[in-house]
Amino acid sequence: MQNTCYNLIDTFPLASFFIDNELNILYANSLGLEKINISLEKIKTTTAISHFPEISLCIKQEGNNVSSEFVNITGQKTKATLKFASFDKKSSIGILYIIDEHTSNQKTIDEQKLNEILLDNIPADIAVFDKNYNYLYINPNGIKNDEIRNWLIGKNDFDYCEYKGLDNSIAEKRWEIFNHVLQTKKQAEWIDEYHKDGKEIYVMRKLFPLFINNEFYCMIGYGIDISELKRVQNVVISNEDRNQMILNSALDAVIIIDTNGKITFWNAQAEKIFGWKSEEVLGKLLSDIIVPDRYRKIHTEGIKNHFNGKGGKTINGIIEFPALNKKGEEFSIEFSILPIYDNGIIVNYCSFLRDITARKEKENQVELQNKTLRNKNSELEQFTYITSHDLQEPLLTLISFSDLLLEEYSEVLDDEGKLYIEFINKSAYRMRALVTGLMEYARIGKRDDIKEINCNEVVKDVLKDLSVKINNTKSVFNVKHLPIIRGHETYIRLLFQNLISNAIKFNKENIDPLVKIKCSENEHEWKFSVKDNGIGIEKENLDQVFIIFKRLNKDSLYQGYGIGLAHCKKIIDIHNGEIYVKSKLEKGSTFYFTISKKLE
């Protein structure tokens, strides 16, 4: 638009200056530069008031001739008649002309009026009218067809509408505006809207009346296509409406405050949560509405510090906080605050708030239940340990006396009596093994410190401890490189020992055991597998193998008490993992277990 205005005043037969709201001279035509006796570069560094002391009066009396003077670069003052035409009624942006007797004579005007070469290249509709609203000049951007453009000179818009077979409504509207400008001697601005080639076209038009020595000389009109600007404006308005609708229908309370902490937006959910209507809180400090007294200073200082670039813990984070409703009741909320920027400067803060009263009550209830459960588990573990420990003494007594009975009274006991004592002795030993296993199971969870564990070294030590059993069964082990993990070393060792012992124990007759151990990983955990070629497990029993004292095989074939895998399950639990088995009868079994990477 500025370039269009520069080109326009270059064609004026008067010294003309383009000024902005701050009364800075943005541009001057050659006659204007000649009057001030200054270059274009230098005049841009001065203000209009430096050369035109009466500029404020000219702006105030827009459209009227004002007798005044101008000052050239040397400070010389010259009498002149000034006139101002603004581009926008709400601002001081516009064109200032110098009208004096040296430049207002008809001969000079006739010689310099309307440089058509320049006007023809201005990217806007340019037209000049006489006092009867007839065209004196039209540039090609206004009408491209040379024949029609030349035909229209001396005619008006009514003639054009008749020629084209168009409705006269546009011509009548422009005629009314023309007469109004002629009478008031003030410029007019409006927007023409019409439909063309399936599109809505918007053209911003202006009329400038040119008076010399208080006599009408001509009317200058121009139009600029602002369709794209209007389209963008409509998109912005549409987006604003849509954003407003989204904010109002949000499930969270949405509150917008300015940099002083005053509320500028309060959606329907905020009304529901806090009890205040939007009209009751707009313009008030947020801290006075929802923040308890003891936290108001912190809230206010936090916003102030963030705005001043000193940070703020609550900005861009999610915070739990007590809030007040309209009744003055405190309740728990969860909220976040996001700064809203305009050209890199914070203009507002948008808060998203949610009532978490129900959730907090549930969390408190769960925490209470967890505490109760932890106490019960602790009591149960203590009871199990004490009970198991106390059972050891009578069992040892029973074993000792049964052994003594066999030894001292072997000669007087018949075979049946000896058999009974052997049954008692075996049962006591089995009971002792079960009690010992129960004690060991109860101890799991009384953890040692978490440390880094080289699983390769752990497996190597376990295989060394089981070397006799491995040699007797001719077992073969294939161990892939295992990782260094974090965990409880004693229990990880016990875990591998139980799984490897089972892989050797439950082998098929006449087939050497083959055990494969490997590990993979993902972002959160390590996943190990221990695979054997043993007897396998029936499908319906896969979920029972980790139950304590649950035996799936006959005592006569395989020794044990059904404790080892129960130990494994408990060890995996304290490492925040899981353990399971995949198996086919007579095809072998693969035990999988995971160890969390995030143990505390």
C-alpha positions in Angstrom: 0.0 0.0 0.0 2.9 2.4 0.8 4.5 1.8 -2.6 1.1 2.6 -4.3 0.9 5.9 -2.4 4.5 6.8 -3.3 3.8 6.2 -6.9 0.5 8.2 -6.6 2.0 11.4 -5.1 4.9 11.2 -7.6 2.2 12.2 -10.2 0.7 15.1 -8.2 1.3 18.6 -9.7 1.8 19.8 -6.1 4.6 19.4 -3.6 3.4 16.4 -1.6 4.5 14.5 1.5 3.5 11.1 2.8 3.5 11.1 6.7 2.7 8.5 9.4 1.0 8.7 12.8 4.1 10.0 14.5 4.3 12.8 11.9 7.4 11.3 10.4 7.9 12.0 6.7 8.0 8.6 4.9 8.2 9.9 1.4 8.1 13.1 -0.7 7.7 13.7 -4.4 10.3 15.7 -6.4 8.4 19.0 -6.0 8.3 18.5 -2.3 12.0 17.8 -2.1 12.7 20.9 -4.2 10.5 23.0 -1.9 12.4 21.9 1.2 15.7 21.8 -0.7 16.6 18.4 0.7 17.3 14.9 -0.5 14.8 12.0 -0.1 17.2 10.1 2.3 17.6 13.2 4.6 13.9 14.1 4.6 13.1 10.6 5.9 15.1 11.4 9.0 13.1 14.5 9.9 9.6 15.1 11.1 6.8 17.0 9.4 6.6 19.5 12.3 10.2 20.5 11.6 9.2 21.9 8.2 5.5 22.5 8.7 4.9 24.1 12.2 1.1 24.1 11.5 0.9 20.4 10.6 -1.3 19.6 13.6 -3.9 22.2 12.5 -3.8 20.8 9.0 -4.6 17.3 10.3 -7.3 18.6 12.5 -8.9 20.6 9.6 -8.5 17.7 7.2 -9.7 18.5 3.7 -9.6 22.3 4.2 -6.9 24.7 3.0 -4.8 26.1 5.9 -2.8 29.3 5.4 0.6 28.6 6.9 4.2 28.4 6.1 7.0 25.8 5.5 10.6 25.9 6.5 13.3 24.7 4.2 16.6 23.0 5.1 18.4 26.4 5.7 15.6 27.6 8.1 14.1 30.0 5.5 10.3 30.3 6.0 7.9 30.7 3.1 4.2 31.5 3.1 2.1 28.7 1.7 -1.4 27.1 1.7 -1.4 23.6 3.1 -3.9 20.8 2.8 -4.0 17.3 4.4 -5.8 14.1 3.3 -5.7 11.0 5.5 -5.9 7.3 4.5 -7.7 6.3 7.6 -10.1 8.4 9.7 -8.7 6.9 12.9 -5.1 7.8 12.2 -2.9 10.6 11.0 -1.4 8.6 8.1 -1.9 10.6 4.9 -0.7 13.1 2.3 0.2 16.7 2.9 0.2 19.1 -0.1 1.7 22.6 -0.4 -0.5 25.0 -2.4 1.0 28.4 -3.2 0.7 31.0 -5.9 3.9 29.9 -7.6 2.6 26.3 -8.2 -1.2 26.7 -8.4 -1.5 28.5 -11.7 -3.4 26.6 -14.3 -0.5 26.5 -16.7 1.7 24.5 -14.3 -1.1 22.2 -13.4 -1.9 21.6 -17.0 1.8 20.9 -17.8 2.3 18.4 -14.9 -1.1 16.9 -14.2 -1.3 13.2 -14.1 1.9 11.6 -15.4 0.1 8.8 -17.2 3.3 6.7 -17.6 3.6 6.3 -13.9 -0.1 6.0 -13.2 -0.4 3.2 -15.8 2.1 1.1 -13.8 0.6 1.5 -10.3 -0.7 -1.8 -9.0 -4.1 -0.3 -8.1 -7.3 1.0 -9.8 -6.6 4.7 -10.4 -9.2 7.1 -11.8 -9.7 10.9 -11.9 -13.1 12.5 -12.1 -14.4 16.0 -12.8 -17.0 17.7 -10.7 -19.8 16.0 -12.6 -18.5 12.5 -11.8 -17.3 12.0 -15.3 -14.0 10.1 -15.9 -10.9 12.2 -16.8 -8.5 9.3 -16.6 -8.5 5.6 -15.9 -5.4 3.5 -15.6 -5.1 0.0 -17.2 -5.4 -1.7 -13.8 -8.9 -0.2 -13.5 -10.1 -1.3 -17.0 -7.7 -3.5 -19.0 -9.5 -3.1 -22.4 -8.1 -0.1 -24.1 -11.2 0.5 -26.3 -13.6 0.5 -23.3 -11.2 2.6 -21.2 -10.9 5.3 -23.9 -14.7 5.1 -24.5 -15.4 5.8 -20.8 -13.4 9.0 -20.7 -16.0 11.8 -20.3 -18.6 9.3 -19.1 -19.5 7.9 -15.7 -20.4 4.7 -13.9 -24.0 4.9 -14.9 -23.0 4.9 -18.6 -20.7 2.0 -17.9 -23.5 0.0 -16.2 -25.8 0.6 -19.2 -23.1 -0.4 -21.6 -22.5 -3.6 -19.8 -26.1 -4.3 -18.9 -25.4 -4.2 -15.2 -27.5 -3.1 -12.2 -27.1 0.6 -11.4 -26.8 -0.1 -7.6 -23.0 0.2 -7.6 -23.1 3.4 -9.6 -25.7 4.9 -7.3 -23.6 4.1 -4.3 -20.5 5.6 -5.7 -22.4 8.7 -6.9 -23.7 9.3 -3.3 -20.2 8.9 -1.9 -18.8 11.3 -4.6 -21.3 14.0 -3.7 -20.6 13.6 0.0 -16.9 14.0 -0.5 -17.5 17.0 -2.8 -19.6 18.7 -0.2 -17.5 17.9 2.9 -14.2 18.3 1.1 -13.0 15.2 3.0 -11.8 11.9 1.7 -14.1 8.8 1.9 -13.2 5.1 2.2 -15.4 2.0 1.6 -15.2 -1.6 0.4 -16.8 -2.9 -2.7 -17.8 -6.6 -2.5 -18.9 -8.6 -5.5 -18.8 -12.2 -7.0 -16.5 -13.0 -9.9 -15.4 -16.3 -11.4 -16.8 -18.3 -8.4 -15.0 -16.1 -5.9 -15.8 -13.3 -3.5 -13.9 -10.2 -4.5 -13.2 -7.3 -2.0 -11.8 -4.0 -3.2 -11.0 -1.2 -0.8 -11.7 2.2 -2.5 -10.9 5.8 -1.6 -11.9 9.2 -3.0 -9.6 12.2 -2.5 -11.0 15.7 -3.4 -8.3 18.0 -4.7 -9.0 21.7 -4.1 -6.7 24.6 -5.2 -7.3 28.0 -3.7 -10.5 26.6 -2.3 -11.7 25.7 -5.8 -12.4 22.1 -6.8 -9.8 20.8 -9.3 -10.5 17.1 -9.6 -11.4 13.9 -7.6 -8.8 11.2 -7.4 -10.0 7.7 -6.7 -8.1 4.5 -6.3 -8.9 0.9 -5.4 -6.8 -2.0 -4.0 -7.8 -5.7 -4.1 -7.9 -6.9 -0.5 -9.5 -10.2 -1.2 -6.6 -12.2 0.1 -6.4 -10.0 3.2 -10.1 -10.4 3.8 -9.8 -14.2 3.3 -7.1 -14.4 5.9 -9.1 -12.1 8.2 -12.1 -14.4 7.9 -9.9 -17.5 8.6 -8.5 -15.7 11.7 -12.1 -14.9 12.9 -13.2 -18.4 12.1 -10.2 -19.9 14.1 -10.9 -17.5 17.0 -14.6 -18.6 17.0 -13.6 -22.3 16.9 -11.0 -21.8 19.6 -13.6 -20.1 21.8 -16.0 -22.9 21.2 -13.3 -25.5 22.1 -12.3 -23.7 25.3 -15.9 -23.3 26.4 -16.7 -27.0 25.8 -13.5 -28.3 27.4 -13.8 -30.8 30.3 -11.2 -28.9 32.2 -11.6 -25.5 33.7 -9.8 -23.0 31.4 -8.9 -19.6 32.8 -6.9 -16.9 31.1 -5.2 -14.1 33.0 -3.2 -11.1 31.9 0.3 -10.4 33.1 -1.1 -8.6 36.2 -3.0 -11.8 37.2 -6.4 -10.4 36.3 -9.0 -12.8 34.7 -9.8 -12.2 31.0 -11.4 -15.6 30.2 -13.4 -18.0 32.4 -15.1 -21.0 30.6 -18.2 -23.0 31.5 -16.3 -25.8 33.3 -14.6 -23.1 35.5 -18.1 -21.9 36.4 -19.1 -25.5 37.3 -16.0 -26.2 39.4 -15.6 -23.0 41.3 -19.2 -21.8 41.4 -18.5 -18.3 40.0 -20.2 -17.0 36.8 -17.9 -15.6 34.2 -19.4 -12.0 34.6 -18.6 -12.2 38.3 -14.9 -12.7 37.9 -13.7 -11.1 34.7 -11.3 -8.3 35.5 -10.6 -9.5 39.0 -7.4 -11.0 40.3 -7.3 -14.8 40.0 -5.5 -15.0 43.4 -8.4 -13.3 45.1 -10.9 -15.7 43.6 -9.5 -19.3 43.9 -6.2 -19.1 45.8 -6.3 -19.6 49.6 -4.9 -16.7 51.6 -1.7 -18.6 52.6 -0.7 -19.1 49.0 -1.7 -15.8 47.4 1.7 -14.1 47.8 3.5 -17.2 46.3 1.1 -17.2 43.3 1.5 -13.5 42.6 5.3 -13.5 42.9 5.5 -16.6 40.7 3.6 -14.9 37.8 5.7 -11.8 38.3 9.0 -13.6 38.4 8.2 -15.6 35.2 7.1 -12.5 33.4 10.4 -10.8 34.4 12.4 -13.7 33.1 13.3 -15.2 36.5 11.6 -18.6 35.9 8.8 -20.1 37.8 8.2 -23.7 39.0 4.5 -23.8 38.1 4.8 -22.5 34.5 4.6 -25.3 31.9 4.3 -28.0 34.6 1.5 -29.9 36.3 1.0 -29.0 39.9 -1.4 -30.2 42.6 -2.8 -27.4 44.7 -5.6 -26.6 47.1 -8.2 -24.1 45.7 -11.2 -22.2 46.9 -14.7 -22.4 45.5 -17.4 -19.6 45.8 -18.5 -20.9 49.2 -14.9 -20.6 50.5 -14.4 -24.4 50.7 -11.0 -25.8 49.9 -10.6 -28.7 47.5 -7.8 -30.3 45.6 -7.1 -29.3 42.0 -4.5 -30.2 39.4 -3.4 -27.4 37.1 -0.9 -26.2 34.6 -0.1 -22.7 33.3 1.1 -21.9 29.8 2.4 -18.5 28.7 0.8 -16.9 25.6 3.2 -15.0 23.4 2.8 -12.2 20.8 5.9 -11.3 18.9 8.0 -12.9 21.6 6.4 -11.0 24.4 4.1 -12.6 27.0 0.7 -11.1 26.8 -1.4 -13.7 28.8 -1.2 -16.9 30.8 -3.6 -19.8 30.1 -4.4 -22.1 33.0 -6.0 -25.6 32.7 -7.5 -26.8 36.0 -9.1 -30.1 37.1 -11.0 -31.0 40.3 -9.1 -34.1 41.6 -11.0 -34.4 44.9 -12.4 -37.8 44.0 -9.0 -39.0 42.8 -7.2 -37.8 46.0 -9.8 -39.5 48.1 -9.2 -42.7 46.1 -5.5 -42.4 46.4 -5.7 -41.9 50.2 -8.0 -44.9 50.4 -5.5 -47.0 48.3 -2.6 -45.8 50.4 -4.4 -46.7 53.6 -5.2 -50.1 52.2 -1.6 -50.6 51.0 -0.3 -49.6 54.4 -2.7 -52.1 56.0 -1.6 -54.7 53.5 2.1 -54.0 54.2 1.5 -54.4 57.9 -0.4 -57.7 57.4 2.4 -59.0 55.1 5.0 -58.1 57.6 3.0 -59.8 60.4 2.5 -62.8 58.2 6.2 -63.1 57.3 7.1 -62.7 60.9 4.5 -65.3 61.9 5.8 -67.7 59.2 9.4 -67.3 60.2 8.7 -67.7 63.9 6.4 -70.7 63.4 8.9 -72.4 61.1 11.7 -71.7 63.5 9.8 -73.0 66.5 8.8 -76.2 64.6 12.5 -77.0 64.1 13.0 -78.0 67.7 10.4 -80.7 68.1 11.3 -82.1 64.7 15.0 -82.3 65.7 13.9 -84.1 68.9 11.7 -86.5 66.9 14.5 -87.3 64.5 17.1 -87.7 67.3 14.9 -90.0 69.3 13.8 -92.1 66.3 17.4 -92.6 65.4 18.3 -93.4 69.0 15.3 -95.9 69.2 16.5 -97.7 66.1 20.1 -97.8 67.4 19.4 -98.9 71.0 16.4 -101.2 70.6 17.1 -102.6 67.2 17.5 -106.1 68.6 14.2 -106.2 70.4 12.2 -104.6 67.6 10.7 -106.9 65.0 10.8 -105.9 61.3 7.4 -104.3 61.4 8.4 -102.1 64.4 11.6 -101.0 62.6 9.5 -100.1 59.5 7.2 -97.9 61.6 10.2 -96.1 63.1 11.7 -95.6 59.6 8.4 -94.1 58.4 8.5 -91.7 61.4 12.1 -90.8 60.7 11.6 -90.1 57.0 8.5 -88.1 57.7 10.4 -86.0 60.3 13.2 -85.4 57.8 10.7 -84.4 55.1 8.9 -82.2 57.5 12.2 -80.5 58.4 13.0 -79.9 54.7 9.5 -78.3 54.3 9.9 -76.1 57.3 13.4 -75.1 56.1 12.0 -74.3 52.7 9.2 -72.3 54.3 11.7 -70.3 56.3 13.8 -69.6 53.2 10.7 -68.5 51.3 9.7 -66.1 54.2 13.2 -64.6 54.2 12.9 -63.6 50.5 12.0 -60.0 50.6 14.3 -59.1 53.4 16.5 -57.6 50.7 20.2 -56.9 50.5 21.3 -53.7 48.7 20.7 -53.3 45.0 24.0 -53.5 43.1 25.4 -54.2 39.7 25.5 -57.9 38.9 27.4 -59.6 36.1 25.1 -62.4 35.2 27.9 -64.3 33.3 29.8 -64.6 36.5 26.7 -65.6 38.5 25.9 -68.4 36.1 29.6 -69.5 36.0 29.6 -69.8 39.8 26.3 -71.7 39.9 27.6 -74.2 37.3 30.7 -74.7 39.4 28.6 -75.4 42.5 26.6 -77.9 40.5 29.5 -79.5 38.8 29.1 -83.0 40.4 25.5 -83.2 39.3 26.4 -81.8 35.9 29.1 -84.4 35.4 26.9 -87.3 36.6 24.1 -86.4 34.2 26.5 -85.4 31.4 24.6 -82.1 31.0 25.6 -79.7 28.3 25.2 -75.9 28.7 25.0 -73.3 26.0 25.2 -69.8 27.6 25.0 -66.7 25.4 26.7 -63.5 26.6 24.6 -62.2 29.5 24.2 -58.6 30.6 25.3 -56.7 33.7 22.0 -55.8 35.5 21.0 -54.1 38.8 19.4 -56.3 41.4 19.7 -58.3 44.7 22.7 -60.5 44.1 21.9 -63.3 46.6 18.4 -63.8 45.1 19.6 -63.6 41.4 22.1 -66.3 42.3 19.3 -68.4 43.9 17.1 -67.8 40.9 19.6 -69.2 38.4 20.5 -72.1 40.7 16.9 -73.3 41.0 16.1 -73.0 37.3 19.4 -74.7 36.3 18.9 -77.5 38.9 15.4 -78.2 37.6 16.6 -78.3 34.0 19.1 -81.0 35.0 16.8 -82.9 37.3 13.8 -83.3 35.0 15.7 -84.9 32.1 14.5 -87.7 29.9 15.9 -91.2 30.4 18.9 -92.0 28.2 19.1 -88.4 26.8 21.8 -86.0 28.1 20.4 -82.8 29.3 20.9 -79.7 27.0 20.4 -76.3 28.7 20.4 -73.0 26.7 20.5 -69.7 28.6 20.2 -66.3 26.8 18.9 -62.7 27.3 17.4 -59.9 25.3 16.4 -56.4 26.3 14.0 -53.5 25.6 13.7 -49.9 26.9 12.3 -51.0 30.3 13.6 -54.5 31.2 15.9 -57.5 30.6 14.2 -60.7 29.4 16.0 -64.0 30.2 15.2 -67.6 29.1 16.4 -71.0 30.4 15.5 -73.8 27.9 15.9 -77.5 28.5 15.2 -80.7 26.5 13.6 -82.5 29.5 10.3 -84.2 30.2 8.2 -81.1 29.7 5.0 -80.1 31.5 1.4 -80.8 30.6 -0.5 -77.7 29.4 -3.1 -77.8 32.2 -0.3 -77.7 34.8 1.7 -74.7 33.5 0.0 -72.2 35.9 0.6 -74.5 38.9 4.4 -74.9 38.8 5.0 -71.7 40.8 2.7 -72.6 43.7 4.7 -73.4 46.9 4.8 -77.2 47.8 3.0 -78.0 44.5 4.5 -81.2 43.0 3.6 -82.5 39.6 5.8 -85.6 39.6 6.1 -88.7 41.8 8.5 -88.6 44.7 10.0 -91.9 43.7 11.2 -90.5 40.3 12.2 -86.9 41.2 13.4 -85.6 44.5 12.2 -82.3 45.9 9.4 -80.5 47.8 7.9 -78.1 45.3 9.6 -75.0 46.8 12.3 -74.0 44.2 10.0 -72.4 41.6 7.9 -70.7 44.3 11.2 -69.1 45.4 11.8 -68.0 41.7 8.4 -66.4 41.5 9.0 -64.4 44.7 12.5 -63.3 43.6 11.1 -62.1 40.3 8.3 -60.1 42.1 10.8 -58.1 44.1 12.7 -57.3 40.9 9.5 -55.9 39.4 9.3 -58.6 36.7 7.3 -61.6 35.7 8.1 -65.3 35.2 6.3 -67.9 33.1 6.9 -71.2 31.3 6.2 -72.5 27.8 6.4 -76.3 27.5 5.2 -79.4 25.6 5.2 -82.8 27.2 8.3 -84.8 26.3 9.5 -81.8 24.3 11.2 -79.8 27.0 10.4 -76.5 28.8 11.5 -72.9 28.5 11.3 -70.6 31.5 11.1 -66.9 30.8 11.7 -64.2 33.4 12.1 -60.4 33.2 14.1 -58.0 35.4 13.2 -54.3 35.5 15.9 -51.8 34.6 14.4 -49.3 37.0 14.8 -50.8 40.5 15.0 -48.5 43.5 
